[in-house]
Amino acid sequence: MQALAERIGEAVVGLEFVGYTAFSFHGLKTAVPAPESVVNQCVVAMGRRAKYVWFGFADDTRLLFHLSQAGRFDIEPIAKATKPKGSVVRWKFSDGSALLLREFGTERKAGWWMLAPGDDGPLARLGPEPDSEEFFELIRTSADGRRIHTLLRDQRTVAGIGRGYSDDILHHARLSPFASLKSMDLAPRERLLDAIEFTLRDGLERERKRTGGLSENKLGEHFLVHGKHGLPCPVCGTDFAHVSYESYEVVYCPKCQTNGKVLADRRLSRLLK
């Protein structure tokens, strides 16, 4: 999302916001202020917090959006009049360009917010960023008993990592996704911090090579572990295993991360009964 915010900033900062077309009644999550309040205002800043991206206007109002799991983004050099499948909203700018937010699938969780000056909206519920001293201190000192994969995905604990990067981070750190901070001494905690820093930096460098929005290529195609269940681990050659949940899966290498142990998959166990 940081790379996307940078690309959007290059495209629209300095332009006036001239209007929008809402394609979905559930897309806009706020009623006040109205989007019309910033029509003909200049976009003066672009920012990101966790997986949210925002435009800042001259009166300190912000337009915030979140792609959720299936959201995609098109940067249109010339605003189109079409309504592609899954369209949520199209924002239009004074040079004739537009930004189109779309969502694939059926979850309908991608959305946007208008935030008045001083209002952080959904940002107020977020935890620290993964490169912050607050988060470093938590990893080094916490006795949290949750599974580490759960902790990394909890946006109230650390903002912006998510499922895909959690898989890759834990593989790089050689840690089981079922391990907990409570069970770790200092060495694995430091490996975890190093893995977070390396994985997120590498991901950002790769995403910065992308052009346009997120619809040209699927986000996350550079993941080493996430989504690779059944393929060989590039480190040891063992096939990646997974634990399935209703709406997602955890992928890991049994040799690199769990000393050869295959983690219990209750969903699969129920199917085999």
C-alpha positions as YAML, in Angstrom:
chain: A
units: angstrom
residues:
- id: 1
  name: MET
  ca: [0.00, 0.00, 0.00]
- id: 2
  name: GLN
  ca: [2.94, 2.33, 0.54]
- id: 3
  name: ALA
  ca: [4.03, 1.87, -3.07]
- id: 4
  name: LEU
  ca: [0.46, 2.41, -4.29]
- id: 5
  name: ALA
  ca: [0.17, 5.60, -2.21]
- id: 6
  name: GLU
  ca: [3.38, 6.87, -3.79]
- id: 7
  name: ARG
  ca: [2.13, 6.18, -7.32]
- id: 8
  name: ILE
  ca: [-1.23, 7.80, -6.63]
- id: 9
  name: GLY
  ca: [0.51, 10.79, -5.09]
- id: 10
  name: GLU
  ca: [2.59, 11.27, -8.23]
- id: 11
  name: ALA
  ca: [-0.62, 11.16, -10.30]
- id: 12
  name: VAL
  ca: [-2.93, 13.48, -8.35]
- id: 13
  name: VAL
  ca: [-1.15, 15.69, -5.80]
- id: 14
  name: GLY
  ca: [-1.48, 19.25, -7.05]
- id: 15
  name: LEU
  ca: [-4.68, 18.56, -8.98]
- id: 16
  name: GLU
  ca: [-8.19, 19.62, -8.10]
- id: 17
  name: PHE
  ca: [-10.76, 17.00, -7.18]
- id: 18
  name: VAL
  ca: [-13.65, 17.71, -9.55]
- id: 19
  name: GLY
  ca: [-16.17, 14.99, -8.74]
- id: 20
  name: TYR
  ca: [-16.92, 11.33, -8.34]
- id: 21
  name: THR
  ca: [-19.24, 8.57, -9.49]
- id: 22
  name: ALA
  ca: [-20.34, 6.12, -6.83]
- id: 23
  name: PHE
  ca: [-21.23, 2.71, -8.26]
- id: 24
  name: SER
  ca: [-21.96, 0.98, -4.97]
- id: 25
  name: PHE
  ca: [-24.18, 2.18, -2.13]
- id: 26
  name: HIS
  ca: [-22.12, 0.29, 0.44]
- id: 27
  name: GLY
  ca: [-18.75, 1.74, -0.64]
- id: 28
  name: LEU
  ca: [-18.89, 5.08, 1.20]
- id: 29
  name: LYS
  ca: [-18.67, 4.41, 4.94]
- id: 30
  name: THR
  ca: [-19.35, 7.93, 6.24]
- id: 31
  name: ALA
  ca: [-22.11, 10.53, 5.84]
- id: 32
  name: VAL
  ca: [-20.37, 13.67, 7.13]
- id: 33
  name: PRO
  ca: [-18.58, 15.46, 5.62]
- id: 34
  name: ALA
  ca: [-20.05, 14.82, 2.21]
- id: 35
  name: PRO
  ca: [-17.64, 14.17, -0.68]
- id: 36
  name: GLU
  ca: [-19.11, 17.24, -2.39]
- id: 37
  name: SER
  ca: [-17.47, 19.38, 0.27]
- id: 38
  name: VAL
  ca: [-14.04, 18.86, -1.32]
- id: 39
  name: VAL
  ca: [-15.09, 19.28, -4.97]
- id: 40
  name: ASN
  ca: [-12.82, 21.88, -6.62]
- id: 41
  name: GLN
  ca: [-10.33, 21.64, -3.76]
- id: 42
  name: CYS
  ca: [-6.69, 20.81, -4.48]
- id: 43
  name: VAL
  ca: [-5.15, 17.53, -3.33]
- id: 44
  name: VAL
  ca: [-2.21, 18.78, -1.26]
- id: 45
  name: ALA
  ca: [-0.92, 15.55, 0.30]
- id: 46
  name: MET
  ca: [-0.99, 11.78, 0.02]
- id: 47
  name: GLY
  ca: [-0.45, 9.38, 2.89]
- id: 48
  name: ARG
  ca: [-0.73, 5.85, 4.18]
- id: 49
  name: ARG
  ca: [-1.51, 4.34, 7.57]
- id: 50
  name: ALA
  ca: [-1.39, 0.54, 7.73]
- id: 51
  name: LYS
  ca: [-3.45, -0.67, 4.73]
- id: 52
  name: TYR
  ca: [-5.34, 2.61, 4.37]
- id: 53
  name: VAL
  ca: [-4.39, 5.30, 1.85]
- id: 54
  name: TRP
  ca: [-5.63, 8.89, 2.03]
- id: 55
  name: PHE
  ca: [-5.71, 12.13, 0.00]
- id: 56
  name: GLY
  ca: [-5.36, 15.33, 1.99]
- id: 57
  name: PHE
  ca: [-7.14, 18.51, 0.93]
- id: 58
  name: ALA
  ca: [-6.37, 22.16, 1.67]
- id: 59
  name: ASP
  ca: [-9.00, 22.37, 4.44]
- id: 60
  name: ASP
  ca: [-7.47, 19.30, 6.21]
- id: 61
  name: THR
  ca: [-10.33, 17.05, 5.13]
- id: 62
  name: ARG
  ca: [-9.11, 13.59, 4.10]
- id: 63
  name: LEU
  ca: [-10.51, 11.04, 1.66]
- id: 64
  name: LEU
  ca: [-9.49, 7.60, 2.93]
- id: 65
  name: PHE
  ca: [-9.81, 4.22, 1.25]
- id: 66
  name: HIS
  ca: [-9.12, 0.55, 1.99]
- id: 67
  name: LEU
  ca: [-8.91, -2.23, -0.60]
- id: 68
  name: SER
  ca: [-9.61, -5.13, 1.78]
- id: 69
  name: GLN
  ca: [-8.62, -8.55, 0.40]
- id: 70
  name: ALA
  ca: [-10.09, -8.30, -3.08]
- id: 71
  name: GLY
  ca: [-9.88, -4.60, -3.87]
- id: 72
  name: ARG
  ca: [-8.02, -3.34, -6.93]
- id: 73
  name: PHE
  ca: [-7.14, 0.10, -8.18]
- id: 74
  name: ASP
  ca: [-6.96, 1.58, -11.69]
- id: 75
  name: ILE
  ca: [-5.24, 4.85, -12.52]
- id: 76
  name: GLU
  ca: [-7.00, 6.19, -15.62]
- id: 77
  name: PRO
  ca: [-4.98, 8.87, -17.49]
- id: 78
  name: ILE
  ca: [-8.26, 9.88, -19.12]
- id: 79
  name: ALA
  ca: [-11.39, 9.25, -17.04]
- id: 80
  name: LYS
  ca: [-13.57, 6.53, -18.51]
- id: 81
  name: ALA
  ca: [-17.35, 6.40, -18.58]
- id: 82
  name: THR
  ca: [-17.55, 2.62, -18.30]
- id: 83
  name: LYS
  ca: [-18.50, 0.64, -15.21]
- id: 84
  name: PRO
  ca: [-16.14, -2.34, -15.00]
- id: 85
  name: LYS
  ca: [-17.24, -5.35, -12.98]
- id: 86
  name: GLY
  ca: [-16.96, -4.78, -9.24]
- id: 87
  name: SER
  ca: [-16.69, -0.99, -9.51]
- id: 88
  name: VAL
  ca: [-17.05, 0.85, -6.20]
- id: 89
  name: VAL
  ca: [-16.25, 4.49, -7.02]
- id: 90
  name: ARG
  ca: [-14.44, 6.62, -9.61]
- id: 91
  name: TRP
  ca: [-12.76, 9.85, -8.43]
- id: 92
  name: LYS
  ca: [-12.12, 12.50, -11.09]
- id: 93
  name: PHE
  ca: [-9.46, 15.22, -11.27]
- id: 94
  name: SER
  ca: [-8.88, 18.52, -13.03]
- id: 95
  name: ASP
  ca: [-6.47, 17.18, -15.66]
- id: 96
  name: GLY
  ca: [-9.13, 14.75, -16.93]
- id: 97
  name: SER
  ca: [-7.69, 11.73, -15.13]
- id: 98
  name: ALA
  ca: [-9.49, 9.46, -12.68]
- id: 99
  name: LEU
  ca: [-8.91, 6.81, -10.04]
- id: 100
  name: LEU
  ca: [-11.17, 3.76, -10.08]
- id: 101
  name: LEU
  ca: [-11.66, 1.57, -7.00]
- id: 102
  name: ARG
  ca: [-12.92, -1.93, -7.80]
- id: 103
  name: GLU
  ca: [-13.51, -5.08, -5.79]
- id: 104
  name: PHE
  ca: [-13.46, -8.65, -7.02]
- id: 105
  name: GLY
  ca: [-15.40, -11.42, -5.33]
- id: 106
  name: THR
  ca: [-18.49, -11.06, -3.16]
- id: 107
  name: GLU
  ca: [-17.26, -9.84, 0.24]
- id: 108
  name: ARG
  ca: [-17.96, -6.13, -0.44]
- id: 109
  name: LYS
  ca: [-15.45, -4.91, 2.15]
- id: 110
  name: ALA
  ca: [-13.47, -2.42, 0.08]
- id: 111
  name: GLY
  ca: [-14.59, 1.08, 0.94]
- id: 112
  name: TRP
  ca: [-13.87, 4.76, 1.40]
- id: 113
  name: TRP
  ca: [-14.35, 7.38, 4.12]
- id: 114
  name: MET
  ca: [-14.51, 11.16, 4.27]
- id: 115
  name: LEU
  ca: [-12.77, 12.37, 7.44]
- id: 116
  name: ALA
  ca: [-13.24, 15.84, 8.87]
- id: 117
  name: PRO
  ca: [-10.20, 17.69, 10.25]
- id: 118
  name: GLY
  ca: [-9.04, 15.94, 13.43]
- id: 119
  name: ASP
  ca: [-11.10, 12.81, 12.77]
- id: 120
  name: ASP
  ca: [-9.06, 9.63, 12.36]
- id: 121
  name: GLY
  ca: [-12.06, 7.39, 11.69]
- id: 122
  name: PRO
  ca: [-10.97, 3.74, 11.42]
- id: 123
  name: LEU
  ca: [-7.32, 4.76, 11.83]
- id: 124
  name: ALA
  ca: [-7.93, 5.40, 15.53]
- id: 125
  name: ARG
  ca: [-8.27, 1.66, 16.18]
- id: 126
  name: LEU
  ca: [-4.92, 0.71, 14.65]
- id: 127
  name: GLY
  ca: [-1.82, -0.43, 16.47]
- id: 128
  name: PRO
  ca: [1.73, 0.81, 15.84]
- id: 129
  name: GLU
  ca: [3.48, 0.48, 12.49]
- id: 130
  name: PRO
  ca: [5.89, -2.49, 12.20]
- id: 131
  name: ASP
  ca: [8.93, -0.19, 11.90]
- id: 132
  name: SER
  ca: [8.15, 1.72, 15.10]
- id: 133
  name: GLU
  ca: [10.01, 1.61, 18.41]
- id: 134
  name: GLU
  ca: [6.69, 0.85, 20.13]
- id: 135
  name: PHE
  ca: [6.34, -2.36, 18.13]
- id: 136
  name: PHE
  ca: [9.99, -3.33, 18.62]
- id: 137
  name: GLU
  ca: [9.50, -3.01, 22.38]
- id: 138
  name: LEU
  ca: [6.36, -5.15, 22.25]
- id: 139
  name: ILE
  ca: [8.14, -7.99, 20.41]
- id: 140
  name: ARG
  ca: [11.12, -7.88, 22.74]
- id: 141
  name: THR
  ca: [9.20, -7.78, 26.03]
- id: 142
  name: SER
  ca: [5.65, -9.07, 25.58]
- id: 143
  name: ALA
  ca: [4.46, -12.35, 27.08]
- id: 144
  name: ASP
  ca: [1.52, -12.52, 24.67]
- id: 145
  name: GLY
  ca: [0.25, -16.09, 24.47]
- id: 146
  name: ARG
  ca: [-1.45, -15.86, 21.09]
- id: 147
  name: ARG
  ca: [-0.06, -17.70, 18.08]
- id: 148
  name: ILE
  ca: [2.45, -15.42, 16.41]
- id: 149
  name: HIS
  ca: [0.67, -15.62, 13.05]
- id: 150
  name: THR
  ca: [-2.50, -14.37, 14.78]
- id: 151
  name: LEU
  ca: [-0.59, -11.56, 16.49]
- id: 152
  name: LEU
  ca: [0.98, -10.33, 13.24]
- id: 153
  name: ARG
  ca: [-2.41, -10.23, 11.52]
- id: 154
  name: ASP
  ca: [-4.09, -8.29, 14.34]
- id: 155
  name: GLN
  ca: [-4.26, -4.69, 13.13]
- id: 156
  name: ARG
  ca: [-4.76, -3.47, 16.70]
- id: 157
  name: THR
  ca: [-1.41, -5.01, 17.68]
- id: 158
  name: VAL
  ca: [0.62, -4.07, 14.61]
- id: 159
  name: ALA
  ca: [-0.81, -2.19, 11.65]
- id: 160
  name: GLY
  ca: [-0.34, -3.24, 8.06]
- id: 161
  name: ILE
  ca: [1.30, -6.68, 7.92]
- id: 162
  name: GLY
  ca: [-1.58, -8.99, 7.01]
- id: 163
  name: ARG
  ca: [-1.78, -12.67, 6.05]
- id: 164
  name: GLY
  ca: [0.58, -12.85, 3.10]
- id: 165
  name: TYR
  ca: [3.50, -11.08, 4.71]
- id: 166
  name: SER
  ca: [2.94, -13.02, 7.95]
- id: 167
  name: ASP
  ca: [3.57, -16.31, 6.11]
- id: 168
  name: ASP
  ca: [6.74, -14.99, 4.50]
- id: 169
  name: ILE
  ca: [8.02, -13.30, 7.67]
- id: 170
  name: LEU
  ca: [7.69, -16.45, 9.78]
- id: 171
  name: HIS
  ca: [9.40, -18.58, 7.14]
- id: 172
  name: HIS
  ca: [12.30, -16.12, 6.96]
- id: 173
  name: ALA
  ca: [12.51, -16.14, 10.78]
- id: 174
  name: ARG
  ca: [12.33, -19.98, 10.90]
- id: 175
  name: LEU
  ca: [9.43, -19.81, 13.34]
- id: 176
  name: SER
  ca: [6.28, -21.91, 13.57]
- id: 177
  name: PRO
  ca: [3.11, -19.93, 12.93]
- id: 178
  name: PHE
  ca: [1.73, -21.61, 16.07]
- id: 179
  name: ALA
  ca: [4.58, -20.37, 18.30]
- id: 180
  name: SER
  ca: [3.90, -17.53, 20.74]
- id: 181
  name: LEU
  ca: [5.95, -14.69, 22.16]
- id: 182
  name: LYS
  ca: [5.34, -16.19, 25.58]
- id: 183
  name: SER
  ca: [7.33, -19.27, 24.55]
- id: 184
  name: MET
  ca: [10.26, -17.38, 22.96]
- id: 185
  name: ASP
  ca: [13.55, -16.26, 24.41]
- id: 186
  name: LEU
  ca: [15.40, -13.24, 23.02]
- id: 187
  name: ALA
  ca: [17.07, -14.92, 20.00]
- id: 188
  name: PRO
  ca: [13.89, -15.89, 18.10]
- id: 189
  name: ARG
  ca: [12.35, -12.53, 18.94]
- id: 190
  name: GLU
  ca: [15.28, -10.77, 17.31]
- id: 191
  name: ARG
  ca: [15.04, -13.11, 14.32]
- id: 192
  name: LEU
  ca: [11.39, -12.17, 14.04]
- id: 193
  name: LEU
  ca: [12.17, -8.44, 14.03]
- id: 194
  name: ASP
  ca: [14.91, -8.94, 11.44]
- id: 195
  name: ALA
  ca: [12.52, -10.98, 9.28]
- id: 196
  name: ILE
  ca: [9.80, -8.32, 9.48]
- id: 197
  name: GLU
  ca: [12.24, -5.59, 8.45]
- id: 198
  name: PHE
  ca: [13.70, -7.64, 5.57]
- id: 199
  name: THR
  ca: [10.38, -8.96, 4.22]
- id: 200
  name: LEU
  ca: [8.58, -5.63, 4.25]
- id: 201
  name: ARG
  ca: [11.53, -3.76, 2.76]
- id: 202
  name: ASP
  ca: [11.89, -6.36, 0.00]
- id: 203
  name: GLY
  ca: [8.16, -6.26, -0.69]
- id: 204
  name: LEU
  ca: [8.17, -2.47, -0.94]
- id: 205
  name: GLU
  ca: [11.11, -2.49, -3.34]
- id: 206
  name: ARG
  ca: [9.30, -4.98, -5.57]
- id: 207
  name: GLU
  ca: [5.99, -3.09, -5.46]
- id: 208
  name: ARG
  ca: [7.75, 0.16, -6.36]
- id: 209
  name: LYS
  ca: [8.65, -1.42, -9.70]
- id: 210
  name: ARG
  ca: [4.95, -1.75, -10.53]
- id: 211
  name: THR
  ca: [3.30, 0.91, -12.68]
- id: 212
  name: GLY
  ca: [-0.27, 2.18, -12.55]
- id: 213
  name: GLY
  ca: [-2.76, 0.73, -10.12]
- id: 214
  name: LEU
  ca: [-3.27, -2.78, -8.83]
- id: 215
  name: SER
  ca: [-5.44, -4.26, -11.56]
- id: 216
  name: GLU
  ca: [-2.66, -4.90, -14.09]
- id: 217
  name: ASN
  ca: [-1.11, -7.68, -12.02]
- id: 218
  name: LYS
  ca: [-2.26, -9.40, -8.88]
- id: 219
  name: LEU
  ca: [-0.87, -7.87, -5.69]
- id: 220
  name: GLY
  ca: [1.51, -10.13, -3.82]
- id: 221
  name: GLU
  ca: [2.77, -12.24, -6.72]
- id: 222
  name: HIS
  ca: [6.26, -11.83, -5.26]
- id: 223
  name: PHE
  ca: [5.42, -13.78, -2.07]
- id: 224
  name: LEU
  ca: [7.86, -16.59, -1.35]
- id: 225
  name: VAL
  ca: [5.57, -18.68, 0.87]
- id: 226
  name: HIS
  ca: [2.06, -17.26, 0.88]
- id: 227
  name: GLY
  ca: [-0.22, -19.03, -1.54]
- id: 228
  name: LYS
  ca: [2.45, -21.64, -2.37]
- id: 229
  name: HIS
  ca: [0.94, -24.66, -0.57]
- id: 230
  name: GLY
  ca: [2.17, -27.90, -2.18]
- id: 231
  name: LEU
  ca: [5.15, -26.27, -3.92]
- id: 232
  name: PRO
  ca: [8.74, -26.95, -2.80]
- id: 233
  name: CYS
  ca: [10.37, -24.66, -0.28]
- id: 234
  name: PRO
  ca: [13.20, -22.79, -2.07]
- id: 235
  name: VAL
  ca: [15.40, -23.20, 1.00]
- id: 236
  name: CYS
  ca: [15.12, -26.93, 1.74]
- id: 237
  name: GLY
  ca: [12.97, -28.45, -1.02]
- id: 238
  name: THR
  ca: [10.25, -29.72, 1.33]
- id: 239
  name: ASP
  ca: [6.71, -29.14, 0.07]
- id: 240
  name: PHE
  ca: [4.97, -26.27, 1.80]
- id: 241
  name: ALA
  ca: [2.10, -27.36, 4.07]
- id: 242
  name: HIS
  ca: [-0.90, -25.32, 5.16]
- id: 243
  name: VAL
  ca: [-3.55, -24.96, 7.83]
- id: 244
  name: SER
  ca: [-6.93, -24.08, 6.37]
- id: 245
  name: TYR
  ca: [-9.48, -21.76, 7.94]
- id: 246
  name: GLU
  ca: [-12.86, -20.67, 6.64]
- id: 247
  name: SER
  ca: [-11.63, -17.63, 4.74]
- id: 248
  name: TYR
  ca: [-7.84, -17.99, 4.60]
- id: 249
  name: GLU
  ca: [-4.93, -20.38, 5.06]
- id: 250
  name: VAL
  ca: [-1.58, -20.34, 6.83]
- id: 251
  name: VAL
  ca: [1.29, -21.67, 4.70]
- id: 252
  name: TYR
  ca: [4.58, -22.87, 6.21]
- id: 253
  name: CYS
  ca: [7.53, -25.20, 5.63]
- id: 254
  name: PRO
  ca: [7.52, -28.20, 8.01]
- id: 255
  name: LYS
  ca: [11.31, -28.62, 7.83]
- id: 256
  name: CYS
  ca: [12.36, -24.98, 8.13]
- id: 257
  name: GLN
  ca: [9.76, -23.89, 10.67]
- id: 258
  name: THR
  ca: [8.32, -26.78, 12.71]
- id: 259
  name: ASN
  ca: [11.12, -29.37, 12.93]
- id: 260
  name: GLY
  ca: [9.26, -31.69, 10.58]
- id: 261
  name: LYS
  ca: [5.97, -31.49, 12.44]
- id: 262
  name: VAL
  ca: [2.81, -31.07, 10.37]
- id: 263
  name: LEU
  ca: [0.52, -28.68, 12.20]
- id: 264
  name: ALA
  ca: [-3.00, -29.80, 13.06]
- id: 265
  name: ASP
  ca: [-5.59, -28.77, 10.50]
- id: 266
  name: ARG
  ca: [-8.96, -29.18, 12.20]
- id: 267
  name: ARG
  ca: [-10.88, -28.36, 9.04]
- id: 268
  name: LEU
  ca: [-9.17, -31.20, 7.16]
- id: 269
  name: SER
  ca: [-9.61, -33.53, 10.12]
- id: 270
  name: ARG
  ca: [-13.36, -32.97, 10.04]
- id: 271
  name: LEU
  ca: [-13.47, -33.77, 6.33]
- id: 272
  name: LEU
  ca: [-11.64, -37.05, 6.87]
- id: 273
  name: LYS
  ca: [-14.06, -38.32, 9.53]
...
